Amino acid sequence: MSIADLALLVVSVAVFVYLGLAMFKAEWF
């Protein structure tokens, strides 16, 4: 894997987790 691929993967996971937490908070609070 290249640095660009690794960076893209990290960003994708970060966005996925952020959206998941946002939806979780929206449902509970």
N, C-alpha and C positions, 0 to 999 in steps of 0.2 A: 504493500500500500504506500502511496505517496503522501507527502505532508498535506496536500490539498484534500485528498480523499479522507484522511483522518480528521482534518479540521471540519469538513462538511459533515462527517458522521457525528462529531461532538456537538456541532451547532444543531443538527437535526434532533438529537436526543434531548438537548437542553430545551428546545422549543416544545417538543412533545411533552416533556415533564412539566414545563411552565403552563401549557394549556391544560394539562390534566389537573394540576393543582387549582387553576383558575375555575375550572368547571366543578371541581370538588367543593371549593369554597362557595360557589354560587348555589349549589344544591343544598348546602348545610347551613349557610348564613344569609 
